[in-house]
């Protein structure tokens, strides 16, 4: 899923995929410091393909 987000950002913003990757990483890092652990884990799971639902 992360690659889909990266490609979408690159396309919408008219930037390279490398730049879009940096943008995605910046948002992920921002979420890590601002959101509760549970919410951050859900986001991480979605982006990295992990299924945290049991």
mmCIF entry with sequence, helices, sheets and N, C-alpha, C, O atoms, coordinates in Angstrom:
data_MODEL
# 
_entry.id   MODEL 
# 
_entity.id                         1 
_entity.type                       polymer 
_entity.pdbx_number_of_molecules   1 
# 
_entity_poly.entity_id                      1 
_entity_poly.type                           'polypeptide(L)' 
_entity_poly.nstd_linkage                   no 
_entity_poly.nstd_monomer                   no 
_entity_poly.pdbx_seq_one_letter_code       
;(UNK)(UNK)(UNK)(UNK)(UNK)(UNK)(UNK)(UNK)(UNK)(UNK)(UNK)(UNK)(UNK)(UNK)(UNK)(UNK)
(UNK)(UNK)(UNK)(UNK)(UNK)(UNK)(UNK)(UNK)(UNK)(UNK)(UNK)(UNK)(UNK)(UNK)(UNK)(UNK)
(UNK)(UNK)(UNK)(UNK)(UNK)(UNK)(UNK)(UNK)(UNK)(UNK)(UNK)(UNK)(UNK)(UNK)(UNK)(UNK)
(UNK)(UNK)(UNK)(UNK)(UNK)(UNK)
;
_entity_poly.pdbx_seq_one_letter_code_can   XXXXXXXXXXXXXXXXXXXXXXXXXXXXXXXXXXXXXXXXXXXXXXXXXXXXXX 
_entity_poly.pdbx_strand_id                 A 
# 
loop_
_entity_poly_seq.entity_id 
_entity_poly_seq.num 
_entity_poly_seq.mon_id 
_entity_poly_seq.hetero 
1 1  UNK n 
1 2  UNK n 
1 3  UNK n 
1 4  UNK n 
1 5  UNK n 
1 6  UNK n 
1 7  UNK n 
1 8  UNK n 
1 9  UNK n 
1 10 UNK n 
1 11 UNK n 
1 12 UNK n 
1 13 UNK n 
1 14 UNK n 
1 15 UNK n 
1 16 UNK n 
1 17 UNK n 
1 18 UNK n 
1 19 UNK n 
1 20 UNK n 
1 21 UNK n 
1 22 UNK n 
1 23 UNK n 
1 24 UNK n 
1 25 UNK n 
1 26 UNK n 
1 27 UNK n 
1 28 UNK n 
1 29 UNK n 
1 30 UNK n 
1 31 UNK n 
1 32 UNK n 
1 33 UNK n 
1 34 UNK n 
1 35 UNK n 
1 36 UNK n 
1 37 UNK n 
1 38 UNK n 
1 39 UNK n 
1 40 UNK n 
1 41 UNK n 
1 42 UNK n 
1 43 UNK n 
1 44 UNK n 
1 45 UNK n 
1 46 UNK n 
1 47 UNK n 
1 48 UNK n 
1 49 UNK n 
1 50 UNK n 
1 51 UNK n 
1 52 UNK n 
1 53 UNK n 
1 54 UNK n 
# 
_struct_asym.id          A 
_struct_asym.entity_id   1 
# 
loop_
_struct_conf.conf_type_id 
_struct_conf.id 
_struct_conf.pdbx_PDB_helix_id 
_struct_conf.beg_label_comp_id 
_struct_conf.beg_label_asym_id 
_struct_conf.beg_label_seq_id 
_struct_conf.pdbx_beg_PDB_ins_code 
_struct_conf.end_label_comp_id 
_struct_conf.end_label_asym_id 
_struct_conf.end_label_seq_id 
_struct_conf.pdbx_end_PDB_ins_code 
_struct_conf.beg_auth_comp_id 
_struct_conf.beg_auth_asym_id 
_struct_conf.beg_auth_seq_id 
_struct_conf.end_auth_comp_id 
_struct_conf.end_auth_asym_id 
_struct_conf.end_auth_seq_id 
_struct_conf.pdbx_PDB_helix_class 
_struct_conf.details 
_struct_conf.pdbx_PDB_helix_length 
HELX_P HELX_P1 AA1 UNK A 2  ? UNK A 13 ? UNK A 2  UNK A 13 1 ? 12 
HELX_P HELX_P2 AA2 UNK A 17 ? UNK A 34 ? UNK A 17 UNK A 34 1 ? 18 
HELX_P HELX_P3 AA3 UNK A 37 ? UNK A 48 ? UNK A 37 UNK A 48 1 ? 12 
# 
_struct_conf_type.id          HELX_P 
_struct_conf_type.criteria    ? 
_struct_conf_type.reference   ? 
# 
loop_
_atom_site.group_PDB 
_atom_site.id 
_atom_site.type_symbol 
_atom_site.label_atom_id 
_atom_site.label_alt_id 
_atom_site.label_comp_id 
_atom_site.label_asym_id 
_atom_site.label_entity_id 
_atom_site.label_seq_id 
_atom_site.pdbx_PDB_ins_code 
_atom_site.Cartn_x 
_atom_site.Cartn_y 
_atom_site.Cartn_z 
_atom_site.occupancy 
_atom_site.B_iso_or_equiv 
_atom_site.pdbx_formal_charge 
_atom_site.auth_seq_id 
_atom_site.auth_comp_id 
_atom_site.auth_asym_id 
_atom_site.auth_atom_id 
_atom_site.pdbx_PDB_model_num 
ATOM 1   N N  . UNK A 1 1  ? 0.820  -1.188  0.000   1.00 0.00 ? 1  UNK A N  1 
ATOM 2   C CA . UNK A 1 1  ? 0.000  0.000   0.000   1.00 0.00 ? 1  UNK A CA 1 
ATOM 3   C C  . UNK A 1 1  ? 0.870  1.261   0.000   1.00 0.00 ? 1  UNK A C  1 
ATOM 4   O O  . UNK A 1 1  ? 0.506  2.266   -0.611  1.00 0.00 ? 1  UNK A O  1 
ATOM 5   N N  . UNK A 1 2  ? 2.008  1.210   0.677   1.00 0.00 ? 2  UNK A N  1 
ATOM 6   C CA . UNK A 1 2  ? 2.868  2.393   0.741   1.00 0.00 ? 2  UNK A CA 1 
ATOM 7   C C  . UNK A 1 2  ? 3.293  2.832   -0.659  1.00 0.00 ? 2  UNK A C  1 
ATOM 8   O O  . UNK A 1 2  ? 3.349  4.029   -0.944  1.00 0.00 ? 2  UNK A O  1 
ATOM 9   N N  . UNK A 1 3  ? 3.589  1.885   -1.518  1.00 0.00 ? 3  UNK A N  1 
ATOM 10  C CA . UNK A 1 3  ? 3.999  2.239   -2.880  1.00 0.00 ? 3  UNK A CA 1 
ATOM 11  C C  . UNK A 1 3  ? 2.862  2.905   -3.646  1.00 0.00 ? 3  UNK A C  1 
ATOM 12  O O  . UNK A 1 3  ? 3.107  3.768   -4.489  1.00 0.00 ? 3  UNK A O  1 
ATOM 13  N N  . UNK A 1 4  ? 1.622  2.515   -3.363  1.00 0.00 ? 4  UNK A N  1 
ATOM 14  C CA . UNK A 1 4  ? 0.468  3.136   -4.015  1.00 0.00 ? 4  UNK A CA 1 
ATOM 15  C C  . UNK A 1 4  ? 0.341  4.589   -3.563  1.00 0.00 ? 4  UNK A C  1 
ATOM 16  O O  . UNK A 1 4  ? 0.102  5.481   -4.377  1.00 0.00 ? 4  UNK A O  1 
ATOM 17  N N  . UNK A 1 5  ? 0.503  4.818   -2.264  1.00 0.00 ? 5  UNK A N  1 
ATOM 18  C CA . UNK A 1 5  ? 0.443  6.177   -1.728  1.00 0.00 ? 5  UNK A CA 1 
ATOM 19  C C  . UNK A 1 5  ? 1.558  7.015   -2.335  1.00 0.00 ? 5  UNK A C  1 
ATOM 20  O O  . UNK A 1 5  ? 1.332  8.154   -2.745  1.00 0.00 ? 5  UNK A O  1 
ATOM 21  N N  . UNK A 1 6  ? 2.758  6.455   -2.394  1.00 0.00 ? 6  UNK A N  1 
ATOM 22  C CA . UNK A 1 6  ? 3.907  7.164   -2.964  1.00 0.00 ? 6  UNK A CA 1 
ATOM 23  C C  . UNK A 1 6  ? 3.643  7.545   -4.422  1.00 0.00 ? 6  UNK A C  1 
ATOM 24  O O  . UNK A 1 6  ? 3.891  8.682   -4.824  1.00 0.00 ? 6  UNK A O  1 
ATOM 25  N N  . UNK A 1 7  ? 3.139  6.596   -5.208  1.00 0.00 ? 7  UNK A N  1 
ATOM 26  C CA . UNK A 1 7  ? 2.854  6.862   -6.617  1.00 0.00 ? 7  UNK A CA 1 
ATOM 27  C C  . UNK A 1 7  ? 1.767  7.927   -6.768  1.00 0.00 ? 7  UNK A C  1 
ATOM 28  O O  . UNK A 1 7  ? 1.845  8.782   -7.651  1.00 0.00 ? 7  UNK A O  1 
ATOM 29  N N  . UNK A 1 8  ? 0.767  7.871   -5.912  1.00 0.00 ? 8  UNK A N  1 
ATOM 30  C CA . UNK A 1 8  ? -0.323 8.855   -5.970  1.00 0.00 ? 8  UNK A CA 1 
ATOM 31  C C  . UNK A 1 8  ? 0.192  10.258  -5.644  1.00 0.00 ? 8  UNK A C  1 
ATOM 32  O O  . UNK A 1 8  ? -0.143 11.226  -6.327  1.00 0.00 ? 8  UNK A O  1 
ATOM 33  N N  . UNK A 1 9  ? 0.998  10.353  -4.608  1.00 0.00 ? 9  UNK A N  1 
ATOM 34  C CA . UNK A 1 9  ? 1.559  11.649  -4.239  1.00 0.00 ? 9  UNK A CA 1 
ATOM 35  C C  . UNK A 1 9  ? 2.438  12.189  -5.363  1.00 0.00 ? 9  UNK A C  1 
ATOM 36  O O  . UNK A 1 9  ? 2.352  13.368  -5.706  1.00 0.00 ? 9  UNK A O  1 
ATOM 37  N N  . UNK A 1 10 ? 3.273  11.342  -5.930  1.00 0.00 ? 10 UNK A N  1 
ATOM 38  C CA . UNK A 1 10 ? 4.142  11.774  -7.027  1.00 0.00 ? 10 UNK A CA 1 
ATOM 39  C C  . UNK A 1 10 ? 3.320  12.293  -8.192  1.00 0.00 ? 10 UNK A C  1 
ATOM 40  O O  . UNK A 1 10 ? 3.638  13.331  -8.773  1.00 0.00 ? 10 UNK A O  1 
ATOM 41  N N  . UNK A 1 11 ? 2.275  11.576  -8.529  1.00 0.00 ? 11 UNK A N  1 
ATOM 42  C CA . UNK A 1 11 ? 1.425  11.969  -9.655  1.00 0.00 ? 11 UNK A CA 1 
ATOM 43  C C  . UNK A 1 11 ? 0.673  13.270  -9.369  1.00 0.00 ? 11 UNK A C  1 
ATOM 44  O O  . UNK A 1 11 ? 0.674  14.188  -10.189 1.00 0.00 ? 11 UNK A O  1 
ATOM 45  N N  . UNK A 1 12 ? 0.040  13.340  -8.212  1.00 0.00 ? 12 UNK A N  1 
ATOM 46  C CA . UNK A 1 12 ? -0.772 14.511  -7.873  1.00 0.00 ? 12 UNK A CA 1 
ATOM 47  C C  . UNK A 1 12 ? 0.069  15.769  -7.678  1.00 0.00 ? 12 UNK A C  1 
ATOM 48  O O  . UNK A 1 12 ? -0.343 16.862  -8.066  1.00 0.00 ? 12 UNK A O  1 
ATOM 49  N N  . UNK A 1 13 ? 1.239  15.614  -7.082  1.00 0.00 ? 13 UNK A N  1 
ATOM 50  C CA . UNK A 1 13 ? 2.074  16.776  -6.779  1.00 0.00 ? 13 UNK A CA 1 
ATOM 51  C C  . UNK A 1 13 ? 3.038  17.109  -7.918  1.00 0.00 ? 13 UNK A C  1 
ATOM 52  O O  . UNK A 1 13 ? 3.658  18.173  -7.920  1.00 0.00 ? 13 UNK A O  1 
ATOM 53  N N  . UNK A 1 14 ? 3.161  16.198  -8.884  1.00 0.00 ? 14 UNK A N  1 
ATOM 54  C CA . UNK A 1 14 ? 4.088  16.439  -9.989  1.00 0.00 ? 14 UNK A CA 1 
ATOM 55  C C  . UNK A 1 14 ? 5.537  16.394  -9.548  1.00 0.00 ? 14 UNK A C  1 
ATOM 56  O O  . UNK A 1 14 ? 6.371  17.162  -10.028 1.00 0.00 ? 14 UNK A O  1 
ATOM 57  N N  . UNK A 1 15 ? 5.830  15.477  -8.619  1.00 0.00 ? 15 UNK A N  1 
ATOM 58  C CA . UNK A 1 15 ? 7.194  15.330  -8.114  1.00 0.00 ? 15 UNK A CA 1 
ATOM 59  C C  . UNK A 1 15 ? 7.681  13.918  -8.404  1.00 0.00 ? 15 UNK A C  1 
ATOM 60  O O  . UNK A 1 15 ? 6.900  13.049  -8.792  1.00 0.00 ? 15 UNK A O  1 
ATOM 61  N N  . UNK A 1 16 ? 8.979  13.695  -8.212  1.00 0.00 ? 16 UNK A N  1 
ATOM 62  C CA . UNK A 1 16 ? 9.542  12.366  -8.456  1.00 0.00 ? 16 UNK A CA 1 
ATOM 63  C C  . UNK A 1 16 ? 9.078  11.387  -7.372  1.00 0.00 ? 16 UNK A C  1 
ATOM 64  O O  . UNK A 1 16 ? 8.644  11.791  -6.294  1.00 0.00 ? 16 UNK A O  1 
ATOM 65  N N  . UNK A 1 17 ? 9.179  10.111  -7.679  1.00 0.00 ? 17 UNK A N  1 
ATOM 66  C CA . UNK A 1 17 ? 8.809  9.113   -6.671  1.00 0.00 ? 17 UNK A CA 1 
ATOM 67  C C  . UNK A 1 17 ? 9.762  9.165   -5.483  1.00 0.00 ? 17 UNK A C  1 
ATOM 68  O O  . UNK A 1 17 ? 9.353  8.883   -4.357  1.00 0.00 ? 17 UNK A O  1 
ATOM 69  N N  . UNK A 1 18 ? 11.019 9.518   -5.712  1.00 0.00 ? 18 UNK A N  1 
ATOM 70  C CA . UNK A 1 18 ? 11.962 9.670   -4.604  1.00 0.00 ? 18 UNK A CA 1 
ATOM 71  C C  . UNK A 1 18 ? 11.496 10.778  -3.661  1.00 0.00 ? 18 UNK A C  1 
ATOM 72  O O  . UNK A 1 18 ? 11.515 10.609  -2.442  1.00 0.00 ? 18 UNK A O  1 
ATOM 73  N N  . UNK A 1 19 ? 11.079 11.908  -4.225  1.00 0.00 ? 19 UNK A N  1 
ATOM 74  C CA . UNK A 1 19 ? 10.577 13.010  -3.409  1.00 0.00 ? 19 UNK A CA 1 
ATOM 75  C C  . UNK A 1 19 ? 9.290  12.609  -2.695  1.00 0.00 ? 19 UNK A C  1 
ATOM 76  O O  . UNK A 1 19 ? 9.085  12.951  -1.531  1.00 0.00 ? 19 UNK A O  1 
ATOM 77  N N  . UNK A 1 20 ? 8.431  11.886  -3.395  1.00 0.00 ? 20 UNK A N  1 
ATOM 78  C CA . UNK A 1 20 ? 7.178  11.427  -2.794  1.00 0.00 ? 20 UNK A CA 1 
ATOM 79  C C  . UNK A 1 20 ? 7.457  10.460  -1.652  1.00 0.00 ? 20 UNK A C  1 
ATOM 80  O O  . UNK A 1 20 ? 6.757  10.484  -0.640  1.00 0.00 ? 20 UNK A O  1 
ATOM 81  N N  . UNK A 1 21 ? 8.465  9.613   -1.798  1.00 0.00 ? 21 UNK A N  1 
ATOM 82  C CA . UNK A 1 21 ? 8.845  8.683   -0.730  1.00 0.00 ? 21 UNK A CA 1 
ATOM 83  C C  . UNK A 1 21 ? 9.253  9.467   0.515   1.00 0.00 ? 21 UNK A C  1 
ATOM 84  O O  . UNK A 1 21 ? 8.875  9.113   1.632   1.00 0.00 ? 21 UNK A O  1 
ATOM 85  N N  . UNK A 1 22 ? 10.016 10.521  0.319   1.00 0.00 ? 22 UNK A N  1 
ATOM 86  C CA . UNK A 1 22 ? 10.429 11.369  1.446   1.00 0.00 ? 22 UNK A CA 1 
ATOM 87  C C  . UNK A 1 22 ? 9.207  12.018  2.101   1.00 0.00 ? 22 UNK A C  1 
ATOM 88  O O  . UNK A 1 22 ? 9.152  12.138  3.325   1.00 0.00 ? 22 UNK A O  1 
ATOM 89  N N  . UNK A 1 23 ? 8.237  12.433  1.298   1.00 0.00 ? 23 UNK A N  1 
ATOM 90  C CA . UNK A 1 23 ? 7.017  13.027  1.842   1.00 0.00 ? 23 UNK A CA 1 
ATOM 91  C C  . UNK A 1 23 ? 6.240  12.012  2.667   1.00 0.00 ? 23 UNK A C  1 
ATOM 92  O O  . UNK A 1 23 ? 5.758  12.334  3.753   1.00 0.00 ? 23 UNK A O  1 
ATOM 93  N N  . UNK A 1 24 ? 6.115  10.792  2.162   1.00 0.00 ? 24 UNK A N  1 
ATOM 94  C CA . UNK A 1 24 ? 5.402  9.732   2.891   1.00 0.00 ? 24 UNK A CA 1 
ATOM 95  C C  . UNK A 1 24 ? 6.111  9.457   4.214   1.00 0.00 ? 24 UNK A C  1 
ATOM 96  O O  . UNK A 1 24 ? 5.463  9.340   5.254   1.00 0.00 ? 24 UNK A O  1 
ATOM 97  N N  . UNK A 1 25 ? 7.428  9.354   4.179   1.00 0.00 ? 25 UNK A N  1 
ATOM 98  C CA . UNK A 1 25 ? 8.191  9.108   5.405   1.00 0.00 ? 25 UNK A CA 1 
ATOM 99  C C  . UNK A 1 25 ? 8.004  10.246  6.406   1.00 0.00 ? 25 UNK A C  1 
ATOM 100 O O  . UNK A 1 25 ? 7.898  10.006  7.609   1.00 0.00 ? 25 UNK A O  1 
ATOM 101 N N  . UNK A 1 26 ? 7.963  11.477  5.915   1.00 0.00 ? 26 UNK A N  1 
ATOM 102 C CA . UNK A 1 26 ? 7.766  12.629  6.807   1.00 0.00 ? 26 UNK A CA 1 
ATOM 103 C C  . UNK A 1 26 ? 6.405  12.558  7.487   1.00 0.00 ? 26 UNK A C  1 
ATOM 104 O O  . UNK A 1 26 ? 6.286  12.850  8.677   1.00 0.00 ? 26 UNK A O  1 
ATOM 105 N N  . UNK A 1 27 ? 5.386  12.173  6.739   1.00 0.00 ? 27 UNK A N  1 
ATOM 106 C CA . UNK A 1 27 ? 4.041  12.064  7.323   1.00 0.00 ? 27 UNK A CA 1 
ATOM 107 C C  . UNK A 1 27 ? 4.003  10.930  8.348   1.00 0.00 ? 27 UNK A C  1 
ATOM 108 O O  . UNK A 1 27 ? 3.423  11.083  9.423   1.00 0.00 ? 27 UNK A O  1 
ATOM 109 N N  . UNK A 1 28 ? 4.614  9.803   8.018   1.00 0.00 ? 28 UNK A N  1 
ATOM 110 C CA . UNK A 1 28 ? 4.656  8.674   8.952   1.00 0.00 ? 28 UNK A CA 1 
ATOM 111 C C  . UNK A 1 28 ? 5.356  9.093   10.245  1.00 0.00 ? 28 UNK A C  1 
ATOM 112 O O  . UNK A 1 28 ? 4.876  8.798   11.339  1.00 0.00 ? 28 UNK A O  1 
ATOM 113 N N  . UNK A 1 29 ? 6.484  9.777   10.115  1.00 0.00 ? 29 UNK A N  1 
ATOM 114 C CA . UNK A 1 29 ? 7.210  10.246  11.302  1.00 0.00 ? 29 UNK A CA 1 
ATOM 115 C C  . UNK A 1 29 ? 6.374  11.236  12.108  1.00 0.00 ? 29 UNK A C  1 
ATOM 116 O O  . UNK A 1 29 ? 6.399  11.211  13.338  1.00 0.00 ? 29 UNK A O  1 
ATOM 117 N N  . UNK A 1 30 ? 5.641  12.097  11.430  1.00 0.00 ? 30 UNK A N  1 
ATOM 118 C CA . UNK A 1 30 ? 4.773  13.055  12.106  1.00 0.00 ? 30 UNK A CA 1 
ATOM 119 C C  . UNK A 1 30 ? 3.701  12.315  12.902  1.00 0.00 ? 30 UNK A C  1 
ATOM 120 O O  . UNK A 1 30 ? 3.451  12.636  14.064  1.00 0.00 ? 30 UNK A O  1 
ATOM 121 N N  . UNK A 1 31 ? 3.071  11.328  12.275  1.00 0.00 ? 31 UNK A N  1 
ATOM 122 C CA . UNK A 1 31 ? 2.042  10.545  12.963  1.00 0.00 ? 31 UNK A CA 1 
ATOM 123 C C  . UNK A 1 31 ? 2.602  9.847   14.192  1.00 0.00 ? 31 UNK A C  1 
ATOM 124 O O  . UNK A 1 31 ? 1.933  9.771   15.222  1.00 0.00 ? 31 UNK A O  1 
ATOM 125 N N  . UNK A 1 32 ? 3.826  9.336   14.092  1.00 0.00 ? 32 UNK A N  1 
ATOM 126 C CA . UNK A 1 32 ? 4.439  8.622   15.217  1.00 0.00 ? 32 UNK A CA 1 
ATOM 127 C C  . UNK A 1 32 ? 4.530  9.504   16.458  1.00 0.00 ? 32 UNK A C  1 
ATOM 128 O O  . UNK A 1 32 ? 4.417  9.017   17.583  1.00 0.00 ? 32 UNK A O  1 
ATOM 129 N N  . UNK A 1 33 ? 4.733  10.794  16.249  1.00 0.00 ? 33 UNK A N  1 
ATOM 130 C CA . UNK A 1 33 ? 4.909  11.693  17.392  1.00 0.00 ? 33 UNK A CA 1 
ATOM 131 C C  . UNK A 1 33 ? 3.614  12.349  17.846  1.00 0.00 ? 33 UNK A C  1 
ATOM 132 O O  . UNK A 1 33 ? 3.573  12.954  18.918  1.00 0.00 ? 33 UNK A O  1 
ATOM 133 N N  . UNK A 1 34 ? 2.550  12.240  17.047  1.00 0.00 ? 34 UNK A N  1 
ATOM 134 C CA . UNK A 1 34 ? 1.333  12.975  17.368  1.00 0.00 ? 34 UNK A CA 1 
ATOM 135 C C  . UNK A 1 34 ? 0.118  12.102  17.672  1.00 0.00 ? 34 UNK A C  1 
ATOM 136 O O  . UNK A 1 34 ? -0.828 12.569  18.307  1.00 0.00 ? 34 UNK A O  1 
ATOM 137 N N  . UNK A 1 35 ? 0.126  10.859  17.237  1.00 0.00 ? 35 UNK A N  1 
ATOM 138 C CA . UNK A 1 35 ? -1.047 10.004  17.392  1.00 0.00 ? 35 UNK A CA 1 
ATOM 139 C C  . UNK A 1 35 ? -0.836 8.958   18.479  1.00 0.00 ? 35 UNK A C  1 
ATOM 140 O O  . UNK A 1 35 ? 0.300  8.583   18.771  1.00 0.00 ? 35 UNK A O  1 
ATOM 141 N N  . UNK A 1 36 ? -1.918 8.491   19.075  1.00 0.00 ? 36 UNK A N  1 
ATOM 142 C CA . UNK A 1 36 ? -1.793 7.386   20.031  1.00 0.00 ? 36 UNK A CA 1 
ATOM 143 C C  . UNK A 1 36 ? -1.195 6.155   19.349  1.00 0.00 ? 36 UNK A C  1 
ATOM 144 O O  . UNK A 1 36 ? -1.363 5.953   18.146  1.00 0.00 ? 36 UNK A O  1 
ATOM 145 N N  . UNK A 1 37 ? -0.511 5.356   20.117  1.00 0.00 ? 37 UNK A N  1 
ATOM 146 C CA . UNK A 1 37 ? 0.168  4.169   19.597  1.00 0.00 ? 37 UNK A CA 1 
ATOM 147 C C  . UNK A 1 37 ? -0.785 3.278   18.815  1.00 0.00 ? 37 UNK A C  1 
ATOM 148 O O  . UNK A 1 37 ? -0.424 2.765   17.756  1.00 0.00 ? 37 UNK A O  1 
ATOM 149 N N  . UNK A 1 38 ? -1.992 3.088   19.324  1.00 0.00 ? 38 UNK A N  1 
ATOM 150 C CA . UNK A 1 38 ? -2.949 2.199   18.666  1.00 0.00 ? 38 UNK A CA 1 
ATOM 151 C C  . UNK A 1 38 ? -3.296 2.690   17.266  1.00 0.00 ? 38 UNK A C  1 
ATOM 152 O O  . UNK A 1 38 ? -3.360 1.905   16.320  1.00 0.00 ? 38 UNK A O  1 
ATOM 153 N N  . UNK A 1 39 ? -3.519 3.999   17.143  1.00 0.00 ? 39 UNK A N  1 
ATOM 154 C CA . UNK A 1 39 ? -3.857 4.579   15.840  1.00 0.00 ? 39 UNK A CA 1 
ATOM 155 C C  . UNK A 1 39 ? -2.661 4.488   14.910  1.00 0.00 ? 39 UNK A C  1 
ATOM 156 O O  . UNK A 1 39 ? -2.802 4.137   13.738  1.00 0.00 ? 39 UNK A O  1 
ATOM 157 N N  . UNK A 1 40 ? -1.491 4.804   15.430  1.00 0.00 ? 40 UNK A N  1 
ATOM 158 C CA . UNK A 1 40 ? -0.277 4.723   14.628  1.00 0.00 ? 40 UNK A CA 1 
ATOM 159 C C  . UNK A 1 40 ? -0.042 3.293   14.147  1.00 0.00 ? 40 UNK A C  1 
ATOM 160 O O  . UNK A 1 40 ? 0.363  3.088   13.003  1.00 0.00 ? 40 UNK A O  1 
ATOM 161 N N  . UNK A 1 41 ? -0.285 2.321   14.991  1.00 0.00 ? 41 UNK A N  1 
ATOM 162 C CA . UNK A 1 41 ? -0.123 0.925   14.591  1.00 0.00 ? 41 UNK A CA 1 
ATOM 163 C C  . UNK A 1 41 ? -1.073 0.547   13.461  1.00 0.00 ? 41 UNK A C  1 
ATOM 164 O O  . UNK A 1 41 ? -0.699 -0.205  12.561  1.00 0.00 ? 41 UNK A O  1 
ATOM 165 N N  . UNK A 1 42 ? -2.281 1.058   13.502  1.00 0.00 ? 42 UNK A N  1 
ATOM 166 C CA . UNK A 1 42 ? -3.249 0.797   12.427  1.00 0.00 ? 42 UNK A CA 1 
ATOM 167 C C  . UNK A 1 42 ? -2.765 1.395   11.109  1.00 0.00 ? 42 UNK A C  1 
ATOM 168 O O  . UNK A 1 42 ? -2.841 0.754   10.061  1.00 0.00 ? 42 UNK A O  1 
ATOM 169 N N  . UNK A 1 43 ? -2.274 2.611   11.173  1.00 0.00 ? 43 UNK A N  1 
ATOM 170 C CA . UNK A 1 43 ? -1.768 3.268   9.967   1.00 0.00 ? 43 UNK A CA 1 
ATOM 171 C C  . UNK A 1 43 ? -0.567 2.510   9.417   1.00 0.00 ? 43 UNK A C  1 
ATOM 172 O O  . UNK A 1 43 ? -0.484 2.247   8.218   1.00 0.00 ? 43 UNK A O  1 
ATOM 173 N N  . UNK A 1 44 ? 0.353  2.164   10.294  1.00 0.00 ? 44 UNK A N  1 
ATOM 174 C CA . UNK A 1 44 ? 1.529  1.397   9.875   1.00 0.00 ? 44 UNK A CA 1 
ATOM 175 C C  . UNK A 1 44 ? 1.113  0.074   9.239   1.00 0.00 ? 44 UNK A C  1 
ATOM 176 O O  . UNK A 1 44 ? 1.659  -0.335  8.215   1.00 0.00 ? 44 UNK A O  1 
ATOM 177 N N  . UNK A 1 45 ? 0.143  -0.584  9.860   1.00 0.00 ? 45 UNK A N  1 
ATOM 178 C CA . UNK A 1 45 ? -0.347 -1.849  9.324   1.00 0.00 ? 45 UNK A CA 1 
ATOM 179 C C  . UNK A 1 45 ? -0.911 -1.694  7.931   1.00 0.00 ? 45 UNK A C  1 
ATOM 180 O O  . UNK A 1 45 ? -0.670 -2.535  7.065   1.00 0.00 ? 45 UNK A O  1 
ATOM 181 N N  . UNK A 1 46 ? -1.653 -0.636  7.707   1.00 0.00 ? 46 UNK A N  1 
ATOM 182 C CA . UNK A 1 46 ? -2.234 -0.391  6.382   1.00 0.00 ? 46 UNK A CA 1 
ATOM 183 C C  . UNK A 1 46 ? -1.138 -0.101  5.353   1.00 0.00 ? 46 UNK A C  1 
ATOM 184 O O  . UNK A 1 46 ? -1.166 -0.629  4.241   1.00 0.00 ? 46 UNK A O  1 
ATOM 185 N N  . UNK A 1 47 ? -0.203 0.717   5.720   1.00 0.00 ? 47 UNK A N  1 
ATOM 186 C CA . UNK A 1 47 ? 0.834  1.123   4.772   1.00 0.00 ? 47 UNK A CA 1 
ATOM 187 C C  . UNK A 1 47 ? 1.813  -0.002  4.446   1.00 0.00 ? 47 UNK A C  1 
ATOM 188 O O  . UNK A 1 47 ? 2.294  -0.111  3.318   1.00 0.00 ? 47 UNK A O  1 
ATOM 189 N N  . UNK A 1 48 ? 2.098  -0.821  5.423   1.00 0.00 ? 48 UNK A N  1 
ATOM 190 C CA . UNK A 1 48 ? 3.105  -1.858  5.223   1.00 0.00 ? 48 UNK A CA 1 
ATOM 191 C C  . UNK A 1 48 ? 2.519  -3.242  5.030   1.00 0.00 ? 48 UNK A C  1 
ATOM 192 O O  . UNK A 1 48 ? 3.249  -4.234  5.003   1.00 0.00 ? 48 UNK A O  1 
ATOM 193 N N  . UNK A 1 49 ? 1.191  -3.313  4.894   1.00 0.00 ? 49 UNK A N  1 
ATOM 194 C CA . UNK A 1 49 ? 0.549  -4.563  4.545   1.00 0.00 ? 49 UNK A CA 1 
ATOM 195 C C  . UNK A 1 49 ? 0.351  -5.544  5.679   1.00 0.00 ? 49 UNK A C  1 
ATOM 196 O O  . UNK A 1 49 ? 0.062  -6.715  5.433   1.00 0.00 ? 49 UNK A O  1 
ATOM 197 N N  . UNK A 1 50 ? 0.497  -5.105  6.894   1.00 0.00 ? 50 UNK A N  1 
ATOM 198 C CA . UNK A 1 50 ? 0.296  -5.995  8.026   1.00 0.00 ? 50 UNK A CA 1 
ATOM 199 C C  . UNK A 1 50 ? -1.163 -5.944  8.438   1.00 0.00 ? 50 UNK A C  1 
ATOM 200 O O  . UNK A 1 50 ? -1.796 -4.890  8.377   1.00 0.00 ? 50 UNK A O  1 
ATOM 201 N N  . UNK A 1 51 ? -1.691 -7.070  8.852   1.00 0.00 ? 51 UNK A N  1 
ATOM 202 C CA . UNK A 1 51 ? -3.067 -7.124  9.308   1.00 0.00 ? 51 UNK A CA 1 
ATOM 203 C C  . UNK A 1 51 ? -3.071 -7.195  10.827  1.00 0.00 ? 51 UNK A C  1 
ATOM 204 O O  . UNK A 1 51 ? -2.777 -8.237  11.411  1.00 0.00 ? 51 UNK A O  1 
ATOM 205 N N  . UNK A 1 52 ? -3.407 -6.078  11.459  1.00 0.00 ? 52 UNK A N  1 
ATOM 206 C CA . UNK A 1 52 ? -3.392 -6.019  12.919  1.00 0.00 ? 52 UNK A CA 1 
ATOM 207 C C  . UNK A 1 52 ? -4.721 -6.406  13.541  1.00 0.00 ? 52 UNK A C  1 
ATOM 208 O O  . UNK A 1 52 ? -4.866 -6.356  14.763  1.00 0.00 ? 52 UNK A O  1 
ATOM 209 N N  . UNK A 1 53 ? -5.695 -6.790  12.727  1.00 0.00 ? 53 UNK A N  1 
ATOM 210 C CA . UNK A 1 53 ? -6.994 -7.195  13.248  1.00 0.00 ? 53 UNK A CA 1 
ATOM 211 C C  . UNK A 1 53 ? -6.968 -8.677  13.568  1.00 0.00 ? 53 UNK A C  1 
ATOM 212 O O  . UNK A 1 53 ? -6.621 -9.503  12.724  1.00 0.00 ? 53 UNK A O  1 
ATOM 213 N N  . UNK A 1 54 ? -7.336 -9.001  14.789  1.00 0.00 ? 54 UNK A N  1 
ATOM 214 C CA . UNK A 1 54 ? -7.341 -10.416 15.181  1.00 0.00 ? 54 UNK A CA 1 
ATOM 215 C C  . UNK A 1 54 ? -8.746 -10.835 15.512  1.00 0.00 ? 54 UNK A C  1 
ATOM 216 O O  . UNK A 1 54 ? -8.979 -11.990 15.867  1.00 0.00 ? 54 UNK A O  1 
# 
